[in-house]
Amino acid sequence: MKKPLAELFGTFSLVLFGCGAAGISGITATGPAGIGLLGISFAFGLAVVVMAYAIGPISGCHINPAITISMLVAGKIKAGEAIGYIVAQFVGATLAAGLLYLIQSGAPGFMMKEWALGSNGWGPGYLAAYNTTSAFVTEAVMTFVFLLVIFKTTSKWGNSSMTGLAIGLTLVLIHLVAIPITGTSVNPARSFGPAIFAGGLALKQLWLFIIAPIVGGIVAAIVWKGVFEDAVKS
């Protein structure tokens, strides 16, 4: 149970600090405030860096179902273990979102608006109001890039001492581009937790933030195994 519990804790921390920065001190559906886009990007990236070094030696620090599924496709994790990881990730994200709801509900005049608690979304009323196609392509492509970086940095040809930093900084870069489009998910669990409590459009649009990152992750696994892994070995 150590590995799933580590994944639960890691995903809990990612949502708590990342979505907490977005929902409490960063950016909302009505526009930028507080730490803004740059601050939110670093909140998510630094959360991954910290968790990579904290729980990486235990579980590998997936803290993301898209990563776990991609690793499964690449043959780097067994199906039974992957299921345990994914369940733990969704539970951790939901617990963190619940805690954020409890914290934010203590603010004067608190109201659960559309896409509350740092929820992901798209379309009219959400940040830059990009359409469904832009949202799907962004989430799939960004997850694809994210996973290729993870495959390389965690391989035996990567620099293990810099792995967490490289992955975290990649997530920062992804957020800098994708926040205005979707709020940046690249992680079905990260989207699931806040959407469960926010309801409304966040819950209705959740399908995209489950499917698109998984598609991007699967394609990354296929490309890594079919192209880049052999190139790195040579």
ChimeraX attribute file (.defattr): number of C-alpha atoms within 10 A of each C-alpha:
attribute: neighborCount
match mode: 1-to-1
recipient: residues
	/A:1	8
	/A:2	10
	/A:3	19
	/A:4	22
	/A:5	18
	/A:6	26
	/A:7	30
	/A:8	27
	/A:9	22
	/A:10	29
	/A:11	32
	/A:12	27
	/A:13	23
	/A:14	27
	/A:15	30
	/A:16	28
	/A:17	22
	/A:18	24
	/A:19	31
	/A:20	25
	/A:21	24
	/A:22	29
	/A:23	24
	/A:24	20
	/A:25	16
	/A:26	23
	/A:27	23
	/A:28	22
	/A:29	21
	/A:30	12
	/A:31	13
	/A:32	14
	/A:33	14
	/A:34	13
	/A:35	16
	/A:36	16
	/A:37	22
	/A:38	14
	/A:39	19
	/A:40	27
	/A:41	28
	/A:42	20
	/A:43	27
	/A:44	26
	/A:45	26
	/A:46	22
	/A:47	20
	/A:48	29
	/A:49	23
	/A:50	17
	/A:51	23
	/A:52	23
	/A:53	17
	/A:54	16
	/A:55	20
	/A:56	20
	/A:57	11
	/A:58	15
	/A:59	18
	/A:60	17
	/A:61	26
	/A:62	24
	/A:63	35
	/A:64	26
	/A:65	27
	/A:66	27
	/A:67	30
	/A:68	27
	/A:69	24
	/A:70	26
	/A:71	23
	/A:72	19
	/A:73	19
	/A:74	18
	/A:75	12
	/A:76	12
	/A:77	14
	/A:78	12
	/A:79	15
	/A:80	9
	/A:81	14
	/A:82	20
	/A:83	16
	/A:84	16
	/A:85	27
	/A:86	24
	/A:87	15
	/A:88	26
	/A:89	32
	/A:90	24
	/A:91	20
	/A:92	29
	/A:93	30
	/A:94	26
	/A:95	21
	/A:96	26
	/A:97	29
	/A:98	18
	/A:99	15
	/A:100	22
	/A:101	19
	/A:102	11
	/A:103	12
	/A:104	18
	/A:105	13
	/A:106	9
	/A:107	10
	/A:108	7
	/A:109	6
	/A:110	9
	/A:111	10
	/A:112	14
	/A:113	13
	/A:114	20
	/A:115	26
	/A:116	25
	/A:117	28
	/A:118	30
	/A:119	32
	/A:120	28
	/A:121	34
	/A:122	26
	/A:123	17
	/A:124	10
	/A:125	14
	/A:126	21
	/A:127	20
	/A:128	17
	/A:129	17
	/A:130	17
	/A:131	14
	/A:132	16
	/A:133	9
	/A:134	14
	/A:135	23
	/A:136	21
	/A:137	14
	/A:138	23
	/A:139	28
	/A:140	25
	/A:141	20
	/A:142	25
	/A:143	28
	/A:144	27
	/A:145	16
	/A:146	23
	/A:147	27
	/A:148	18
	/A:149	19
	/A:150	22
	/A:151	22
	/A:152	17
	/A:153	20
	/A:154	17
	/A:155	14
	/A:156	11
	/A:157	11
	/A:158	15
	/A:159	13
	/A:160	13
	/A:161	10
	/A:162	13
	/A:163	20
	/A:164	25
	/A:165	19
	/A:166	19
	/A:167	22
	/A:168	25
	/A:169	18
	/A:170	19
	/A:171	26
	/A:172	22
	/A:173	16
	/A:174	23
	/A:175	26
	/A:176	18
	/A:177	16
	/A:178	20
	/A:179	20
	/A:180	19
	/A:181	24
	/A:182	28
	/A:183	31
	/A:184	27
	/A:185	28
	/A:186	34
	/A:187	24
	/A:188	25
	/A:189	28
	/A:190	33
	/A:191	31
	/A:192	26
	/A:193	27
	/A:194	30
	/A:195	27
	/A:196	16
	/A:197	20
	/A:198	21
	/A:199	18
	/A:200	15
	/A:201	18
	/A:202	24
	/A:203	21
	/A:204	11
	/A:205	20
	/A:206	20
	/A:207	13
	/A:208	21
	/A:209	25
	/A:210	21
	/A:211	18
	/A:212	25
	/A:213	31
	/A:214	26
	/A:215	19
	/A:216	26
	/A:217	31
	/A:218	24
	/A:219	20
	/A:220	28
	/A:221	25
	/A:222	14
	/A:223	15
	/A:224	20
	/A:225	16
	/A:226	12
	/A:227	11
	/A:228	16
	/A:229	16
	/A:230	10
	/A:231	10
	/A:232	13
	/A:233	8
	/A:234	6
